[in-house]
Amino acid sequence: MRRRDMVIFDSEAPAAARVTRAMTRAELQTLAGLSKRTVWKAHNGRPISLHAAKAIAKAVRRPLRKLLADSEGADGQRRAAAPGIKGFVGKVADPDQAAA
């Protein structure tokens, strides 16, 4: 998977959205069709695929952009940040409209 296809959630957003929906991590895994490891990564600020991020957003019924951690690059573009990766991961101009 290419770096630009990876995003990272805000560290508290997935849990807050899940709790609001009264959903356990196991229920989120099942509803989103993702592995336990992917859901763990989303909850712990690790990069996940854009496809997985969209599945989580859909499962918790929140816009993807509300769940993403973001920062601004030197060119003023909003980008999804990923810890441990120098610079930025892929541009996320409008993550809800980005191709899967």
DSSP file (Angstrom, degrees, kcal/mol; ACC not computed):
  #  RESIDUE AA STRUCTURE BP1 BP2  ACC     N-H-->O    O-->H-N    N-H-->O    O-->H-N    TCO  KAPPA ALPHA  PHI   PSI    X-CA   Y-CA   Z-CA
    1    1 A M              0   0    0      0, 0.0     2,-0.1     0, 0.0     5,-0.0   0.000 360.0 360.0 360.0 134.1    0.0    0.0    0.0
    2    2 A R    >   -     0   0    0      1,-0.1     3,-1.8     3,-0.0    88,-0.1  -0.457 360.0-119.5 -77.5 149.9    1.3    3.4   -0.9
    3    3 A R  G >  S+     0   0    0      1,-0.3     3,-2.0     2,-0.2    87,-1.0   0.851 112.1  61.4 -56.0 -36.5    1.8    6.1    1.7
    4    4 A R  G 3  S+     0   0    0      1,-0.3    -1,-0.3    85,-0.2    85,-0.1   0.651  97.8  58.8 -71.0 -11.0   -0.6    8.4    0.0
    5    5 A D  G <  S+     0   0    0     -3,-1.8    45,-2.2     2,-0.0     2,-0.3   0.301  93.5  88.4 -94.8   8.2   -3.4    5.8    0.4
    6    6 A M  E <   +A   49   0A   0     -3,-2.0    84,-0.4    43,-0.2     2,-0.3  -0.830  51.3 177.8-110.3 146.0   -3.0    5.8    4.2
    7    7 A V  E     -A   48   0A   0     41,-3.1    41,-2.8    -2,-0.3     2,-0.4  -0.879  17.1-140.3-135.1 169.2   -4.7    8.1    6.7
    8    8 A I        -     0   0    0     61,-0.3    61,-2.4    -2,-0.3    73,-0.2  -0.999  14.9-132.6-135.6 137.5   -4.7    8.4   10.5
    9    9 A F  B     -B   68   0B   0     37,-0.4    59,-0.3    -2,-0.4     2,-0.1  -0.521  34.9 -94.7 -83.2 152.5   -7.5    9.2   12.8
   10   10 A D        -     0   0    0     57,-3.0     3,-0.4    -2,-0.2    35,-0.2  -0.425  45.7-113.1 -56.7 141.4   -7.5   11.7   15.6
   11   11 A S  S    S+     0   0    0      1,-0.2     4,-0.2     2,-0.1    -1,-0.1   0.752 110.1  29.3 -60.2 -27.0   -6.5    9.7   18.7
   12   12 A E  S  > S+     0   0    0      2,-0.1     4,-2.3     3,-0.1    -1,-0.2   0.614  99.1  84.6-106.4 -14.9   -9.9   10.1   20.4
   13   13 A A  H  > S+     0   0    0     -3,-0.4     4,-2.6    54,-0.2     5,-0.3   0.898  88.1  48.2 -62.2 -47.3  -12.3   10.4   17.5
   14   14 A P  H  > S+     0   0    0      0, 0.0     4,-2.4     0, 0.0    -1,-0.2   0.930 115.3  45.1 -62.5 -42.8  -13.0    6.7   16.7
   15   15 A A  H  > S+     0   0    0     -4,-0.2     4,-2.8     2,-0.2     5,-0.2   0.919 113.8  49.5 -65.4 -42.7  -13.6    5.8   20.4
   16   16 A A  H  X S+     0   0    0     -4,-2.3     4,-2.2     2,-0.2    -1,-0.2   0.922 113.6  45.8 -62.9 -44.1  -15.9    8.8   20.9
   17   17 A A  H  X S+     0   0    0     -4,-2.6     4,-1.3    -5,-0.2    -1,-0.2   0.900 114.3  48.9 -64.8 -40.4  -17.9    8.1   17.8
   18   18 A R  H  <>S+     0   0    0     -4,-2.4     5,-2.2    -5,-0.3    -2,-0.2   0.912 111.6  48.2 -65.8 -43.5  -18.1    4.4   18.7
   19   19 A V  H ><5S+     0   0    0     -4,-2.8     3,-1.8     1,-0.2    -2,-0.2   0.886 106.6  57.4 -65.4 -39.5  -19.2    5.2   22.3
   20   20 A T  H 3<5S+     0   0    0     -4,-2.2    -1,-0.2     1,-0.3    -2,-0.2   0.860 109.7  45.2 -58.2 -35.3  -21.8    7.6   21.0
   21   21 A R  T 3<5S-     0   0    0     -4,-1.3    -1,-0.3    -3,-0.2    -2,-0.2   0.351 114.8-120.6 -88.9   5.5  -23.3    4.8   19.0
   22   22 A A  T < 5 +     0   0    0     -3,-1.8     2,-0.4     1,-0.2    -3,-0.2   0.938  63.8 148.1  54.0  51.1  -23.1    2.4   22.1
   23   23 A M      < -     0   0    0     -5,-2.2    -1,-0.2    -6,-0.1     2,-0.1  -0.942  42.2-140.5-121.9 135.7  -20.8    0.1   20.1
   24   24 A T     >  -     0   0    0     -2,-0.4     4,-2.3    -3,-0.1     5,-0.1  -0.427  32.3-107.6 -83.3 167.3  -18.0   -2.1   21.3
   25   25 A R  H  > S+     0   0    0      1,-0.2     4,-2.7     2,-0.2     5,-0.2   0.894 122.2  54.2 -61.4 -38.4  -14.8   -2.5   19.3
   26   26 A A  H  > S+     0   0    0      1,-0.2     4,-2.1     2,-0.2    -1,-0.2   0.902 108.4  48.1 -63.5 -40.6  -15.9   -6.0   18.4
   27   27 A E  H  > S+     0   0    0      2,-0.2     4,-3.0     1,-0.2     5,-0.2   0.896 110.9  51.4 -66.0 -39.3  -19.2   -4.7   17.0
   28   28 A L  H  X S+     0   0    0     -4,-2.3     4,-2.9     2,-0.2     5,-0.3   0.924 108.1  52.5 -62.1 -44.3  -17.3   -2.0   15.0
   29   29 A Q  H  X>S+     0   0    0     -4,-2.7     5,-2.0     1,-0.2     4,-1.2   0.933 114.1  42.9 -55.2 -48.3  -15.0   -4.7   13.6
   30   30 A T  H  <5S+     0   0    0     -4,-2.1    -2,-0.2     2,-0.2    -1,-0.2   0.938 116.3  45.9 -66.4 -48.5  -18.0   -6.7   12.4
   31   31 A L  H  <5S+     0   0    0     -4,-3.0    -2,-0.2     1,-0.2    -1,-0.2   0.875 119.4  40.9 -64.6 -38.8  -20.1   -3.8   11.1
   32   32 A A  H  <5S-     0   0    0     -4,-2.9    -1,-0.2    -5,-0.2    -2,-0.2   0.630 105.7-127.8 -84.4 -14.1  -17.1   -2.3    9.3
   33   33 A G  T  <5 +     0   0    0     -4,-1.2     2,-0.2    -5,-0.3    -3,-0.2   0.864  63.0 134.0  70.2  36.4  -15.9   -5.7    8.0
   34   34 A L      < -     0   0    0     -5,-2.0    -1,-0.2    -6,-0.3    -2,-0.1  -0.733  57.5-100.9-117.8 164.1  -12.3   -5.0    9.4
   35   35 A S     >  -     0   0    0     -2,-0.2     4,-2.0     1,-0.1     5,-0.2  -0.363  31.2-113.3 -78.6 161.7   -9.8   -7.0   11.4
   36   36 A K  H  > S+     0   0    0      1,-0.2     4,-2.4     2,-0.2     5,-0.2   0.892 118.2  54.8 -58.8 -40.7   -9.2   -6.5   15.1
   37   37 A R  H  > S+     0   0    0      2,-0.2     4,-2.6     1,-0.2    -1,-0.2   0.904 106.2  49.8 -62.8 -43.0   -5.7   -5.2   14.2
   38   38 A T  H  > S+     0   0    0      2,-0.2     4,-2.2     1,-0.2    -1,-0.2   0.918 111.7  47.9 -63.9 -43.3   -7.1   -2.5   11.9
   39   39 A V  H  X S+     0   0    0     -4,-2.0     4,-1.9     2,-0.2    -1,-0.2   0.898 111.5  51.4 -64.5 -39.5   -9.6   -1.3   14.4
   40   40 A W  H  X S+     0   0    0     -4,-2.4     4,-1.2     1,-0.2    -2,-0.2   0.937 109.3  50.4 -60.5 -45.9   -6.8   -1.2   17.1
   41   41 A K  H  <>S+     0   0    0     -4,-2.6     5,-2.6     1,-0.2     3,-0.5   0.902 108.8  51.7 -60.1 -41.9   -4.6    0.8   14.7
   42   42 A A  H ><5S+     0   0    0     -4,-2.2     3,-0.7     1,-0.2    -1,-0.2   0.879 112.5  45.9 -62.3 -38.3   -7.4    3.3   14.1
   43   43 A H  H 3<5S+     0   0    0     -4,-1.9    -1,-0.2     1,-0.2    -2,-0.2   0.649 114.2  49.3 -78.3 -16.1   -8.0    3.8   17.9
   44   44 A N  T 3<5S-     0   0    0     -4,-1.2    -1,-0.2    -3,-0.5    -2,-0.2   0.084 115.5-102.1-117.2  23.7   -4.2    4.1   18.6
   45   45 A G  T < 5S+     0   0    0     -3,-0.7    -3,-0.2     1,-0.2    -4,-0.1   0.792  73.4 139.2  67.5  30.2   -3.1    6.7   16.0
   46   46 A R      < -     0   0    0     -5,-2.6   -37,-0.4    -6,-0.2    -1,-0.2  -0.786  60.7 -93.4-103.5 150.9   -1.6    4.3   13.6
   47   47 A P        +     0   0    0      0, 0.0     2,-0.3     0, 0.0   -39,-0.2  -0.356  46.1 178.4 -63.4 138.6   -1.9    4.7    9.8
   48   48 A I  E     -A    7   0A   0    -41,-2.8   -41,-3.1    -7,-0.1   -10,-0.0  -0.901  35.8 -85.9-132.5 164.0   -4.8    2.7    8.2
   49   49 A S  E  >  -A    6   0A   0     -2,-0.3     4,-2.4   -43,-0.2   -43,-0.2  -0.307  31.5-121.1 -69.0 154.3   -5.9    2.5    4.6
   50   50 A L  H  > S+     0   0    0    -45,-2.2     4,-2.4     1,-0.2     5,-0.2   0.875 115.6  56.8 -61.1 -37.5   -8.4    5.1    3.2
   51   51 A H  H  > S+     0   0    0    -46,-0.3     4,-1.9     2,-0.2    -1,-0.2   0.932 108.7  45.1 -59.2 -47.3  -10.7    2.2    2.5
   52   52 A A  H  > S+     0   0    0      1,-0.2     4,-2.3     2,-0.2    -2,-0.2   0.894 111.3  53.6 -64.7 -40.2  -10.7    1.0    6.1
   53   53 A A  H  X S+     0   0    0     -4,-2.4     4,-2.5     1,-0.2    -1,-0.2   0.905 108.8  49.0 -61.8 -41.9  -11.1    4.6    7.3
   54   54 A K  H  X S+     0   0    0     -4,-2.4     4,-2.5     2,-0.2    -1,-0.2   0.889 109.5  52.6 -64.5 -38.7  -14.2    5.0    5.1
   55   55 A A  H  X S+     0   0    0     -4,-1.9     4,-2.2     2,-0.2    -2,-0.2   0.902 111.2  46.4 -64.2 -41.2  -15.6    1.7    6.5
   56   56 A I  H  X S+     0   0    0     -4,-2.3     4,-2.3     2,-0.2     5,-0.2   0.934 111.6  51.1 -66.2 -45.6  -15.2    2.9   10.1
   57   57 A A  H  X>S+     0   0    0     -4,-2.5     5,-2.3     1,-0.2     4,-0.5   0.910 112.2  47.0 -58.3 -42.7  -16.7    6.3    9.3
   58   58 A K  H ><5S+     0   0    0     -4,-2.5     3,-0.7     3,-0.2    -1,-0.2   0.913 110.7  52.1 -64.9 -42.5  -19.7    4.6    7.7
   59   59 A A  H 3<5S+     0   0    0     -4,-2.2    -2,-0.2     1,-0.2    -1,-0.2   0.861 116.6  38.3 -63.8 -36.7  -20.1    2.2   10.6
   60   60 A V  H 3<5S-     0   0    0     -4,-2.3    -1,-0.2     2,-0.1    -2,-0.2   0.415 109.2-125.1 -95.3   2.2  -20.1    5.0   13.2
   61   61 A R  T <<5 +     0   0    0     -3,-0.7    -3,-0.2    -4,-0.5    -4,-0.1   0.909  65.7 128.4  55.8  49.4  -22.2    7.3   10.9
   62   62 A R      < -     0   0    0     -5,-2.3    -1,-0.2    -6,-0.1    -2,-0.1  -0.970  68.0-100.2-128.8 146.3  -19.7   10.1   11.1
   63   63 A P    >>  -     0   0    0      0, 0.0     3,-1.5     0, 0.0     4,-0.6  -0.450  32.3-127.3 -62.8 137.7  -18.2   12.1    8.2
   64   64 A L  H >> S+     0   0    0      1,-0.3     3,-1.8     2,-0.2     4,-1.2   0.878 107.0  61.1 -55.0 -41.6  -14.7   10.8    7.6
   65   65 A R  H 34 S+     0   0    0      1,-0.3    -1,-0.3     2,-0.2    27,-0.0   0.756  98.5  58.6 -61.3 -23.5  -13.2   14.3    7.8
   66   66 A K  H <4 S+     0   0    0     -3,-1.5    -1,-0.3     1,-0.2    -2,-0.2   0.674 108.4  45.7 -77.9 -16.6  -14.5   14.6   11.4
   67   67 A L  H << S+     0   0    0     -3,-1.8   -57,-3.0    -4,-0.6   -54,-0.2   0.655  93.3  97.0 -98.0 -19.1  -12.5   11.5   12.4
   68   68 A L  B  <  -B    9   0B   0     -4,-1.2     2,-0.4   -59,-0.3   -59,-0.3  -0.450  67.2-135.0 -79.5 142.5   -9.1   12.3   10.8
   69   69 A A        -     0   0    0    -61,-2.4    12,-0.7    12,-0.2   -61,-0.3  -0.743  39.0-177.8 -81.0 140.2   -6.1   13.9   12.4
   70   70 A D  E     +C   80   0C   0     -2,-0.4     2,-0.3    10,-0.2    10,-0.2  -0.960  23.3 178.9-143.7 164.2   -4.9   16.6   10.2
   71   71 A S  E     -C   79   0C   0      8,-2.0     8,-2.5    -2,-0.3     2,-0.5  -0.913  32.4-105.8-149.2 172.3   -2.2   19.2    9.7
   72   72 A E  E     -C   78   0C   0     -2,-0.3     6,-0.2     6,-0.2     2,-0.1  -0.909  26.6-141.4-112.9 132.9   -1.3   21.7    7.0
   73   73 A G    >   -     0   0    0      4,-2.4     3,-2.1    -2,-0.5     6,-0.0  -0.259  36.2 -94.7 -81.0 173.8    1.5   21.3    4.6
   74   74 A A  T 3  S+     0   0    0      1,-0.3    -1,-0.1     2,-0.1    -2,-0.0   0.771 126.1  57.0 -60.6 -27.1    3.8   24.1    3.4
   75   75 A D  T 3  S-     0   0    0      2,-0.1    -1,-0.3     1,-0.0     3,-0.1   0.385 118.9-110.6 -86.7   5.0    1.6   24.5    0.4
   76   76 A G  S <  S+     0   0    0     -3,-2.1     2,-0.3     1,-0.3    -2,-0.1   0.467  72.4 139.9  82.0   1.5   -1.5   25.1    2.6
   77   77 A Q        -     0   0    0      1,-0.1    -4,-2.4    -5,-0.0     2,-0.3  -0.596  56.3-120.8 -79.9 137.6   -3.1   21.8    1.6
   78   78 A R  E     -C   72   0C   0     -2,-0.3    14,-1.6    -6,-0.2     2,-0.3  -0.617  39.8-179.9 -74.6 133.6   -4.8   19.9    4.4
   79   79 A R  E     -CD  71  91C   0     -8,-2.5    -8,-2.0    -2,-0.3     2,-0.5  -0.974  33.1-113.2-137.3 150.0   -3.2   16.5    4.7
   80   80 A A  E     -C   70   0C   0     10,-1.4     9,-1.4    -2,-0.3   -10,-0.2  -0.725  38.6-141.7 -81.0 125.5   -3.7   13.4    6.9
   81   81 A A        -     0   0    0    -12,-0.7   -12,-0.2    -2,-0.5     7,-0.1  -0.550  13.6-163.4 -89.9 153.1   -0.7   13.0    9.2
   82   82 A A    >   -     0   0    0      5,-0.4     3,-1.4     3,-0.3   -36,-0.1  -0.974  20.0-127.1-136.7 121.7    0.9    9.8   10.2
   83   83 A P  T 3  S+     0   0    0      0, 0.0     3,-0.1     0, 0.0     5,-0.0  -0.363  93.3  25.0 -66.3 145.7    3.3    9.4   13.1
   84   84 A G  T 3  S+     0   0    0      1,-0.2     2,-0.5   -38,-0.1   -38,-0.0   0.378  99.2 100.9  84.6  -5.6    6.6    7.8   12.3
   85   85 A I  S <  S-     0   0    0     -3,-1.4    -3,-0.3     2,-0.2    -1,-0.2  -0.962  78.4-120.1-114.5 121.7    6.5    8.8    8.7
   86   86 A K  S    S-     0   0    0     -2,-0.5     2,-0.3    -3,-0.1     0, 0.0  -0.330  78.8 -10.0 -61.7 134.3    8.6   11.8    7.7
   87   87 A G  S    S-     0   0    0     -2,-0.0    -5,-0.4    -6,-0.0     2,-0.3  -0.597 109.8 -36.1  81.2-135.6    6.5   14.5    6.2
   88   88 A F        -     0   0    0     -2,-0.3    -7,-0.2    -7,-0.1     2,-0.1  -0.837  44.2-130.0-125.8 160.7    2.9   13.8    5.4
   89   89 A V        -     0   0    0     -9,-1.4   -85,-0.2    -2,-0.3     3,-0.1  -0.249  65.9 -34.0 -92.1-169.7    0.9   11.0    4.0
   90   90 A G        -     0   0    0    -87,-1.0   -10,-1.4   -84,-0.4    -1,-0.3   0.033  69.7 -96.4 -54.0 150.7   -1.5   11.6    1.1
   91   91 A K  B     -D   79   0C   0    -12,-0.2     2,-0.3    -3,-0.1   -12,-0.2  -0.371  30.9-164.5 -61.1 142.1   -3.5   14.8    0.5
   92   92 A V        +     0   0    0    -14,-1.6    -1,-0.1     1,-0.1   -14,-0.1  -0.684  22.2 159.9-130.7  78.6   -7.0   14.7    1.8
   93   93 A A  S    S-     0   0    0     -2,-0.3    -1,-0.1     1,-0.3   -15,-0.1   0.943  87.5  -6.7 -66.9 -48.2   -8.8   17.6    0.1
   94   94 A D    >>  -     0   0    0     -3,-0.1     3,-2.0     1,-0.1     4,-0.9  -0.700  70.0-170.8-147.0  89.8  -12.2   16.1    0.8
   95   95 A P  T 34 S+     0   0    0      0, 0.0     3,-0.2     0, 0.0    -2,-0.1   0.753  83.9  61.2 -59.9 -26.9  -11.9   12.6    2.3
   96   96 A D  T 34 S+     0   0    0      1,-0.2     0, 0.0   -33,-0.0     0, 0.0   0.733 112.5  38.2 -72.1 -19.5  -15.6   11.8    2.0
   97   97 A Q  T <4 S+     0   0    0     -3,-2.0    -1,-0.2     2,-0.1     3,-0.1   0.491  89.5 118.3-105.2  -7.1  -15.3   12.2   -1.8
   98   98 A A  S  < S-     0   0    0     -4,-0.9     2,-0.1    -3,-0.2    -6,-0.0  -0.258  74.2-100.6 -63.2 147.1  -11.9   10.6   -2.3
   99   99 A A              0   0    0      1,-0.1    -1,-0.1     0, 0.0    -2,-0.1  -0.419 360.0 360.0 -68.0 142.3  -11.8    7.5   -4.5
  100  100 A A              0   0    0     -2,-0.1   -49,-0.2    -3,-0.1    -1,-0.1   0.469 360.0 360.0 -73.0 360.0  -11.6    4.2   -2.6
